[in-house]
Structure formats: C-alpha cells, structure tokens
C-alpha cells in the first residue's frame, strides 16, 4: 500500500490518496474522487505518513491524459522550498489549465457493404467515413446500432475530441462510393443517429472504435512568417563561442556580446545542431511581441518544429502546444519566462537572451526568476544554460568572473559595423526642458539625410501630474496613494498602479479654477514639443498603453518600412529592435531611474542607456547617441559614454561589496498588505518580532514607497544575509505564513529574489 500526494487540477490543491498495488509514478495523471466527483489529478510526491486523521480514498485509475515529466515535478518541489510558496501556486504556472481532452464516441463502417447494412446508414456514410454517436443516433435506433456492432459492420471508437480514421481496406468497393472525408467529429454522427442506434451499430460491429490523439494546433501568433533565410556565415568570434559551448564541459555560460554583435547567430547555430541530433532547446526572450524579427528568424528556420509560447495564448492553445512538446512532435520552444516550464524532451540547451531584463522576474506568487529556474532545470536534466547580454546583470557577471559560469565574449559588431558615438549634454545649461540645442541639431541633420531617429523617455502620459495654481490641489487616485498622470491623447487622468481613469475637464475638481499647470514631462508631451520644432515629421509613439501584440508587430514593420521618421518610446524601444536606417538615438532624461532609492538604480540605468544606444548605426551607416542629463559626472553616465561595461561593473561591485548587497549576500523581501491600516501596523510589528535577528540583518517594518495600492495599505520587511543563513530563515518564514494564512484581513507575500526594494 502506497500513499500519494496528488494535485487536483480543478480544485488547485494538494491532497492525499492511496493505492494498494503501488503501480503509479511521480507525475502520473490519474482519476480520483473528490466530493463525489471524478476529477483529474497529478501525482506529485509520496506521502510518508502511516496514520491519517481522515479516511484516505483510493486512486481510481490512470487517465489517458499526458503526465507531468518527473523532472518537472522535481523542479516544482524545489520551487516550493526555494521560493517559500505552495504547490498550488507553482503548479498553476507549470501546468496548462486545459491539459485534458474530452472523450467522445465515434463510429465507422467495419466490413465491406452488404445487403445487411441499413440503407439510411449507407446514405449517411456516403459523406462520412466516421461519425459521432450523437449524429449516428439521428439515423439509426439504438437497436439498429447494436445490431450493426453485433454483425461487425459498425466499429465504435472512444477517444479524445478528434474523429477516427477509417481503415479503407475494410470498406471495399462501397468505400469508393461513399467515402469523401478521412475523419469526422463525433458530433456529426450524433446529429443523424440516436445514442440507441449508435449503440446498436457498435454491438453489431457495424462501427469500429479507435483511439486517436489530438495533435492539431491552433494558430498561435500573428507574426509574418518567411519560409527561408540566407545562410549566415559566423565570424571568428562567433565560431569560437559556438565551438566552446558545443564542445565545452561547462554547464553554464555567459555570452557577453556588444549590441549588434550577432548573439542570435550563435543561438541559432546551437539550436540547429541540437535539433539535427534529435535534441531539444528552450529559448527565452523578454517579450515576444517586441521581438518580431527574431520570431521570424526562428519560425523560418525551424517551421513546424518550433512552439511559440507567450502570455497572450489562450489556455487551449497553450495546452495544445504543451501536448506537442510532451510527445516530441516539437523539439524547440521560443517564449517568455513561463516557457521555462515547457516539457521539452531530451533537453540540450536553455538559452536566455537579454538575461539582465527584469521581465524574467514574476511579480506575483510564486515570485520566481526564470534565470534561476533555468539554472536549476539545467542541473536536473543535464542541459547547458547560456545567458546572453551586452549588459549582464551584476550577479551574472560576478559569477562569470569567479568561474561559476564560463565567460564568452563577442567584442565586435557583426559585419564590422562600428559602435555609435555617444555624446553627453548637460541640461543644467539648457533652457528647454525637453530638447537641448545639440539634440535638435542632430535631429535636423538626420532628417535631412532621410534617416530615422529613436527618442527615449521612460515615462508614460503627458505630464506626471497637474496642479491647480489657485488652491494647490493635485488630482490623486482615491484607491492608491499616488498622483494621477495626465494623458492628453485621451484627455484623462490615469492611475498607473490600479488603472483608475477620470475624465479631464480642464477645471480643478476642488475649486473649479481653469488655472492648471502641468508638472513633469511624459512621452506624450515630448511628442507634442517635437511637433513644435518639426511640424511635418511623422512620429510613432510606443509606450505600452497601446494594447495587443498586433500593435507592436505593426508598429515594428511600419517603422522598418520607413512610414515614420521618428519613434518615441519608453524602455520598450530598448529591447532588441533592429532598424538599419536608425542612425540617431536621443535620451531625453537619463536620470529618471538613477534617482530611485534602490541599490540597483545604477545597474538599471546603465543597462537601459547602453541598450538603447545600441539601436543606432547597426549596419553600414554610422550611429550617433545624444544623452541629456543633469548628472554628467556620475560614474554610471560616464561609463555609458565610454561604452565601458567593465569599468562600470568594477565601480558597482565595489559599492555592493562595501554595503553587503548581492552578489555578496542574499535577500528576502516580506510584503504585507491590508485594508485596515492599524491592523496592518500591528501585525507587521508582530511578525517582525517573531523573526530571529541573530544571523541576518533585518530592516523594517516600514511603509512601502507607494503606501496604498488598490485600497490596501502596504508594509515591508526585508532581510539580508549569507546564502546558508537565508535558507535557514526560509523555514522560519514558512511557519509565519502557516500561522497567518487563515487571517483574511492580511496578505503576506515572500520574495526570495527581490529585484526592487521600493
């Protein structure tokens, strides 16, 4: 007798069941009874307990549905421990919700036609080779169907949603007469025959039942596909990097290549070689809709052998791709962070492009980082992990410098393109808040050359807020403790935290005054100001408020084809775009992230500026970058100008070593929220006192920078310590969560790898 912990797909929880024969394995899909209903469950672990305070029900049977690969179950168990979370939270992310297929009954003619065949059955099968029970019963009675089954001219099939192939040799001459379709859904037969008639055909063996597995896949994306690409010859640096990974004994690699150095060609070479050897690959990108060119490349290269996974897939589409991968029909995955859970068989490579990007971090429970999961999965499956970036995270570069990862470098742009010249403009000496004279001059020259321009301002909307000059009122969100941004294009105030929208009337909502002043510059206002200087130019604004992957795809192609002269955007435009005709990049305000009260502010600023600068001059035409700043002597800004990542890293890692921040320590952030402010303060202090202070630095409890979001007040506690000590504290935090999980007034979240401390 064996006890199993199973995960119920419908109820999203972990429960114990028993099996006397001990015939099940970890990851198996089984049927169990839960509240008198038959449900699908997945075996997650053995339950070592021998006595239970409740009656343990038996597992009913194994399903025909796909199992969870045992190595993914191991990954799930590790996630529960490492991220101080629940199986429910982990498996909700790992298993597609629709990973089961409805059973339907189908019928087909079994033997050559004879006078015994009911005439109305033959009439129906003139069109269909196999039909559903419901359809067949509209033509035949149950008794007639049973008779057909008994006489073996009807064959019954039971399977999953798709119809049954008819074996043509069993039809004989009559098959040539009525067979027009190779397969048909069961519901078609059920439209013509009653259940009783179909049953009769089954019993008379008029119909034969077969099991077919659904492998049809819906269209998963709207990206424009090319059928072939020119063969790219790798340069010397690319060949060395590719060879080192293919032949190397290391398991983890950091491919540090300057922007435009051709890291994608290395990725393609590795994945192509693995595919030729029958091995699989997972390729992660920060955001599918922002990299249409890369998606095209991979679709053109691998055609039907690649699955594209991203957050906008329906649950059915995700499940169908999951099934294809599970059965080895596809061997390559390209997707966002959740694609790390894809059941790729015989996994050879996990590649994370732009590994420094924050979008690889999930900000809801479980708060995992795809990079860390990739590292663990590579260890479990014996695969190789390749992290790629022109501006690696401080942690990743530190590990590479200290031999945990093997460091590979691409120091030259592909096809000998030169890195752009970077020029700083000190805005303290400028009168215009938006455009320096130097930037306007370069914009004018670029337009005269009929080349294109990217302008970066990492702030959405028209203005940060609007203030009444008569009474001083500033419109704030009544659900969040934050000022509402003004969006001129829609004439609305909008909260960028909860999404609340208020119509803009042009008057103060308190005193009715029309004397309103705009404070802070948003991307819409930059667009308006630029039009003042160049009224005839075409401008494309990309700021994340435009919904849907179709917009980004269309925007990409429109700009690539020269329909717009200028693209103005937030940090979205720094993510891997390649426009051969872009020769000027302008940064409106380089200091916005740099001024954040966060120990990663310098790192994020360097990465954003270096990445957006890398969009200029990527092919034959030379590039120019103008960075407007009020802190031109700050080491982050200086190192961006000098294109000196190594120098930036040395300064940054020195400061982190002194302050004992990652990579020299591990951190945990405890988030607490409640609609009851006083109750929250009390519980935050109570929890803080429960946690020992002897083996880690503890800070808090303190209000979050944005104190109230969606009517919930927020506090945080964070701790910092060695890796071993932080692992000890996770066990303590699990007990804290267990104590408070039944209290509805407070929510507690644990972030074991916080990227932001605000």
N, C-alpha and C positions, 0 to 999 in steps of 0.2 A: 504494500500500500504506500502510495506517494501523495504528499500534499503539494499543491502548486499555487503560487500567486499568479492570478491572471488579471489582465487589464481589459475591462469591458469597454468596447468601442462606443456603445450608445450612452452609457452612464458615466464614462470618463473617470473611472475609479479603479482601485486595486482591491481584489477580493480573493479569498482562499477557496479552492475546490480540491477534491480528492479523486484519485483513480487507483483502483485495486491492481490493475495489470501493469502499472508503471510503464506505459507504452508511449508517453509523449515526451517531446524535447522542448528545450527553450526556444521560444519564437513561434511555436506551432499555433495555428489558427484553429480554434475549437468552438463547439457549441456548448453553452451552459444554460441552466435555468436560473433566471433572476426575477424574483417577484412574479413567479408563474408565467414568465415569458421566455421564449427561446431566444438567446442572444449570442452574437459573435464575440469571442474573447481571444486574447493572445497570451500565451504562457510567458511570463516574464522571469520568474525565479522559482526555486524550490522553497517551500515553507518548512523550516526545520522543527517547528513546534510539533509536539505529540498530543497535546491536550488543547482543547478549544472551548471557550465559554458559550459556544453556539453549535448548532448542528451543521456540519460541513457537507454540502451537496456534492454529488459526483459530477465529473465532466461527462457530458452526454455523448459526444462524438467529435471526430475531426472533421473540419469543413473542407470544401474544395477550393477555398479562397487562398490567396497567397499567404505564406508565413512571413514573419519578420526575420531577416537573416540573423543568426545568433550573434554575429559580431556587432550588429547594430543594437541588439539588446544589451550587449556588454557596454557599448557606448552610452546607452540610456542609463544604465546603473551607475556608471562613472559620473555622468552629468548630475544625477540626483545628489550624489555626495559632494562633488566639487562646487556646484552652484547653490547648495543648500536649498533645494527645491523638491518638488514632488514628482512621482511618476506620471501623474495626471498631466502636469504642466509640460513635462518632457515629451511624452508620447503624443500629446495633442499636436506638437510641432513635427514629430517624426513620422507619424502615420497619416496618410491622406484620409480624410473623413469618409469618402465613398469607396474605400478599399474592400468592397464586396460586390458581388454580382448577383442579381436576382435570377432565380431559376425559372425557366419556362419549359413547357412541354411542346414538342414538335412531332410531326409525323411525315413519313414519306412512303411512297409505294415500294414494296419489297421485291416482288417477283414479277415476271412478265405478265402482261394483261391476259385475262381470260374472261370467259362469259360469267364467272362468279363475281367479277368486280361490279359493284353498284354503279349504274350508269351516271348518276349525279356526282359520284366520286371521280369518275373518269373525266367528266366535264370540267370539274374544278382543277384536276391535275393536268389538264391541257395547258394551264397557265403556270402552275407552280410545281416545283419538284419536291418541296417540303412545306408544310403548313403548320400553324399553331393549333392547339387543341380547341381554343375558343372559336376559331374560324371553321375548323372541320365540323364542329357540332352544329353549325348553322345549316349544314348539308346532310349530315347523317345523324341518325339517332344513336344513343349510347349502345343499344343492342347491335346496330349495324357496325359500329366501330369495334365492339368486342368480337363480332363475327369476323371482321377483317383481320384482327390480331390473331384470332384462333386459326384462321386459314392461312396466316403468314403472308398476306399481301399488303398489310399495313405494318409499318415499323414505327415504334414510338421512340422518341429521343427526349431525354431530360437534360437540359443544360442551361447555360447562363446567357440569357438575353439575345444572343445571336441564333440564327436558324441553323439547320442541319444540311450538310452536303448530301446529295443523293448519289448513291453508287450507280453509275449509269448502266453498268453491265447487268444489273438486276432488273432493269426496266425493259430491256429488249426492244422490239420494234415499236412498242407503244411509246417508249421514251422519245423516239424521234418525232412522234406525232404531237405529244403534249408538252414536252419539256422546253420551256422558254427561259427559265431562270435557274441558276445554280443553287440558290438558297433563298429562304424566305422567313421572315419573322413569324413567330408562333401566332401573334395576334391576327395575322392574315387568315390563317386557317380557322381561328376561333370566330372570325366574322361570318363564316359559311356553315360551320357544323357545331352542334351542341357538344357539351362535355360527354354526354352519354354516347353519342355517335362516335366520337373520337376514341373513347374507351373501348367501344366495341371493335373498332378497327385495330386497336392495339392487341386486344385479346385474340383476334383472328389473324394477327400478324400481317395485316394489310400495311401497317405502318411500322417503321423501324426507328428506334430512338438511338441517337448518337450524342456523344459529348464533344462539343466544340468550345474552345476558349476564345473569349472576345479579345481580339487584338487590333481592332480598328481604332484609330486615334483621330480625335477632332483636330481641326486647325488650331494651333496653339499660339499663333502670333500673326501679326500683320506686316512683318518685315519683308521688304522686297528681296527676293532671292535671285542670285546669279547661279548659273549652272557650272561655271568653271572659272578658274583664276590662273593667271600666268604663274608659272613656276618661279619661285623666288630663290635666288642663289644666296646662301648665307655668306656674310663676310667672315673674316678671320676670327674676330671676337665672338661672333655668334656661333661659329663652328666649335670653337674651344669650349664655350659654355655648354652647348648641346652635348658634346662628347663627354665632358666632365660629369654631367648628370646621368647620361646613359650608362657610362662605364664605371662611375664612381661607387664607392662602398658606403658613402654617407647616406643618411636617410632624410636629412633636412638641408635645404639650400636657400640662400637669399641671393636672388638675381638683382643686383643693383645696376640699373642702366639709366643713363640720362634720358630726358624726354626725347622721343623720336629715335631712339637707338635700335629699335626693332626687337623688343622683347617678345612681341606677338609672334614673330617668325620662329623664335626659339620654342615657344609654347606649341605652335603648330607642328614643328618637327618632332617634338617629343610625343605628342598625342598621336600623330600619324604613324610613327614607328610602333608605338604600343598597340595601336589598332591592327596593324599588319600582323602583329604577333598574337592577336586574339585577346589582348588585354584592354582593360577599361581605364577611363580617365574622368576626373571631375575637374571642371574649370570654373572657378568662381570669379565674378565681376561685381563691382559695387552696385550697378544699376543697369538692367537690361535695356531699358528704353533710351538711356543716354549713350549707348554704345552700338548703334545700329550697324555701323561699318564693321565692327568686329563680329557681330552676329552673322552678317552676310558672309564674311570670310569663312566662318566655321560651317555654316549651312552649305555653302558652295563646295567646300572641301569634303564634308562627310555625309551630305544628303540625308537619307532616311536613317542613318546610323547614329544621329545625334538627337538628344532630347533637350529642348529649351524649357527651363523651369524658372518661373518668376512669380511674384506675389499677385499678379493680376489674372492668373489662371483660375478657372472655376475649379471647384472641388472634384468634379467629374474628370476634367482634363488632367488635373494633377494625378488622380488615381490611375488613369489610363497610361500616362507616361511612366508612372511607378511600376505598373504591371509589365510594360515593355522592358524596362530595365531589369526587373526582377527575373524575368525569363530569358534574359540575354539577347533579346531581339535588338536592343540598342546597347551600345557599349560606352557612349560618350555623353556627358552631361555638361551643358553650359547654363549657369544660373546664378542667382543671387545667393545670399548667405544660407537660406534654408535648403539649397541644393546639396549641402554637405551631408544631408541625410539620405540622399538618393541611393537605392540598393544596387549599385554598380557591381557587376560580377568581375572577379579576377582583377581587382583594382591595382593599377600600376602607378598612376600619378594623381596627386591632388595639387592643383595649381591655383594660387590666389593672386590675381592681378591687382595692382594698386593696393597692396596689403595694408597700407597705412590708413585707408579710408575708414571713417567712423561708421559707415553704413553696414559694416560687417558685425557691428555690435547691436544686439537686440535690446531694446529699452523696456520691454515688458517681460514678465516672468514666463519662462526662465531667461534670465539676463545673460545669455551666453555670448561669447565671441567666436565667430566662425573660424578664426585663425587658431584658437586654442583647441577647438573641436577637430580641426583638420590635423593638428599635431597628434592628438590622441588617436584619431582614426587611422592615421598612417602607421602609428606604432602597433595598433591592434591587427592591421591587415598586411603589414609588411610592405606598404607602399612608400613611395618617395613624395615628400612635400616640397614644393617650390613656391617661395614667396617672391613676388616681383614688385619693384617700385623704383622710381627715380629719387624718391624722398622717403626712405623706410622709416617706420616708427622707431623711436629711440630704443625701445626694448629689443626689437628685432635686430637692429644694427649692433647693439651691445652683445647680443648672443652670437652674432656672426663674428664679431671682433674677438670673442673669447672662445671660439671653437665649437660652440653648441650647434650652430649652423655652419655649413660651408659657404663662404662668400665667393660669389662670381660677379664680375663687373663688365659692363658694356660702357665704355667711356666716350665713344664717338657716335654721332648721329649716323643713321643708315644713309647710304649713298652720299657720304661726305657733306651732307648739309651742315651748315655752321650753326652753333648756338647763337641765339639773339643777343644783341647788345642791350644792356639794362641800364637805364638812367633814372636817378632819383631826383625828385622835385620837392624842395622844402616848402610846404604850404603855408608856413608862418610868414613867408614873404609875398604871398599871393593875396589879391583882393577878392577874387572869385572863389566861393566856397566849393565849387564843383569842378571847374576846369582851369588848370594853370595855362599860362600863355604857351608854355612849351608843349603841352599836350595838344592844345588847339592847333598849333603849328604843324605837329606831326599828323594829326587827323586830316588837316587840309592837304598836306603833301601826299598822303596815302590815297585820298580820294582822287587827286589829280592823276595818280598813276593807275587808277582803276583797280586798286587792290582793296582788300577787306580788313575790317577792324573788329576786335573784341574789346569790350569795356566791362570791367568787373566792379560791382558794388554789392557787397554781401548783406543787403538789407532790402526786404520787400516793401511794397507800398509806395506812397508818395511822400509821406513825412512820418516821422516817428510818433509825433502827437501834435494836436492843435490846442493852443491855449487862448482863452479869452483875454483880451487886453484890458477890459473894463473890470471884471470881477476875479480874474485869475483862474477860472475853472478850467480843468483839463478833463476830457472825457475818459473815464476809466471803465473797465469791464466790471459789472456788478457780480460776476461769478469768480473773477480772478483779481489778484492784487497787482494789476498791470495796466499801464496806459494803452489805449486802443490806437492802433495805427490807422492812418487815413489813406484810402485808395481812391485816387482821383478818377481812374478809368471807370469805376463803378459808382462813384460818389457815395461811398460808405465808410463808416468806421468798422474796423475788424479787430477782434482779439486774436492774436497769433498763438494763443495757448488753447482756448476752448472753442474757437471758431465763431463766437457770437458776432452778429452783424447788426449795426444800427445805421439807419439811413442818415446821410449827411444833409442838413437843411440849410447850411450857410449861416446859422444863428447859434449862439450859445444856448445850451439846453437849460441853463440856470437863470440867466438874466435877459436872454433874448438879443444880446448885442450882436452886431454883424462884424465887430472889430476882432477878427480872429487871426492869429499869427501861426504859421507853420514852423515847427522846430524839428531839426534833424532831417537828413536827406535820405529818401528812399529811391528805389530804382526807377519808379515812375517819374519822379521829379527830375532825375538825371536825364531821362529820355526827353522830357519837356524842355529842359535847359539846352540840350544839344540841338534841338529843333530851332531854338532861337538863333543859334550860330549858323546852322546849316539847314535851312527850311526845306530844301528839296531832296534831302537824302532819305533813303529807305532804311528803316530801323526795325529790327526784330528783337522783341523783349522776351527773355526766358528767365522766369523767376520761381517756378514751382507752383504758382497759383493756377497755371493752365493745366487742366486735369487730363490724364489719359496718356498712354504710350503713343497713341496716334499723333497727338500734337507734337511730341518731341521728335518722332520719326519724320513727320512732315516738315517741321522746322529745320531739322538737320539737312534734309535734301534740298529744301528751298534755299538755304544759305549756301550749301555746297554748289548749287547751280547758279549762284550769283544773283538771285532775286532780291537779296538785301545787301546793303553795303556795310551796315554796322549791326553787330549783335551785342546787346546789352544784357548782362545776366548776373545772377548771384553765383554762388560757388558751383552751381550745376555746370557752368560752362568750362570749369577747370578739369572736368572728369574725362580725359581720354579722347577728346574730339580732335579730328584731323582735317584741317581745311588748308589745302595747298596755297590758296590765294590770300590767306591771312598773314599780313606782314607787320601789323601793329597791334599790340596789346596795351591797353591803358588800365591802370588800377586807380580808381577814384579816391579811395581812402584805405591805405594799407594798415591802419592802426586799430580797426574796429575789434578784431579778435585779440590783438596784442594787449589790449587794455582790460580784458576779462580777468577777474580774480580767480585764476585757475592755473595750477602748476604746469599744465600742458599748453598754455596760451602761446608761448613762443614756438613750440613744435607745430601747432596747428597753423600759426601764421606763416612760418617758413614753408610748410607743405603747400598751403593754398597759393602763396605767391609764386613759388617755384613751378608748381604745376601749371598755373595759368600762363606764366611767362613762356612755358614750353609749347604753347599753342602757336607761337609766332615763328615764321620762317622755317617751316618743317621740310620744305623741298628746295627748289633751286633759288627762289627769291629770298634775300636776306631779311631777317626779322629785327624788330625794334620793340622794346618794352619801356613804357614810362610809368613809374611808380610814384604816386603822390602820397606824401607822408608828413606828419608833424614830428616824427621821431627818426630823422635820417641818420642819427648817430647810434641808434640802438643796434646791438650786435646782430639781431635777427635780420633787420633790414639790410645791414651792411653785407652780411653773408649771402643774402639773396642776390644782391647786386653783383657780388663777386662769383656767383654760381659755385659757392664753396660749401657743399654739404658737410664735408669732413670738418671744416673749421667750426661750423655751426654745431655739429654733434659734440665736439670737444668742449665747447663752452657750455652747452646744455647739460651734458652728462656730469661735468664738474659741479654745477649747481645742484643737480639732483643727488649726487653723492654727498655733498655737504648737508643737504636737508633730509637725507634718507628717504627719497622718493623712488618709485620704480624707475629702473630695474633693480635697485638696491634694496627694495623691500616689496612686500605685498600689502594690498589694501582691501578693506571691505567697507562698503557703504550701506548703512541701515536706514531705510526710508520709512517714515511713519506718517500717516495722514488720518484725519477725522473731520467730520463736520462740526464737532464740539470742540471749540478751541481750548477751554480749560481742561477738559478731559484729556485732550492730546498732550498738553504740557505735563499733566500729572503722570500719564503712562510713559511718556518719553523719559522722564526723570527716573521713574521706577525701573524701566528696562536698563537704563544706563547704570544704575546701581547694582543690577543683577550680574553684570558682566565683570569678571576679574580684570584688574588693571596692571597686574604684575609682569605680564610677558608681552605686552603690546602698548603702543601709545594710543590713548583714547581721546577723542575730541567730541564735544557736544554735551548734551543735546542742544542743537541750535536751530533756529528757523531757517528754512531754505531761502535762497535769494529771492525767488518768487514765492511768497509766503502762502498764498491761497490760489489754488487752481481747481476749477470746476466745483466751487463751493466747499472744497476740502482744504483745511489748514495743514501745513506740512512742516515736519521737523526732520532732522537727520543726525545720525551719529556715525562717525567713521573712525576706523582703527587702522593702525599701520604697524607692521612687524615683520619678522623673518618669515620665510615660507613655512617652516615647520610650526612656528607658533600660530600663524594664521590658520593653518589646518586644524590645530587644536581648538581654536576659537569657533570654527565652523560647527563642531559638535555641540558647543555651548549654545550657539545661536539656534540650532535645530530644536533644542529644548525650549528656548524662548518662544520660537514660533509655535511649538506644540501647545504651550501654556495659553497663548493669546489667540489661537486660531478660531476659537468659538466665540470670541468677542466681536460682535458685529459693528460696534462703533469705531473700531480702529483697524486700519490696514497696515500690515508690516511687509516690507519687501527687502530682500537681501541682494545686493550686487557684489559678487565676488571678484569682479574685474572692472571696477568703475573707470570710465573714460572721462567723466565730468564730475567735478566736485561742487557744482553750483545748482 
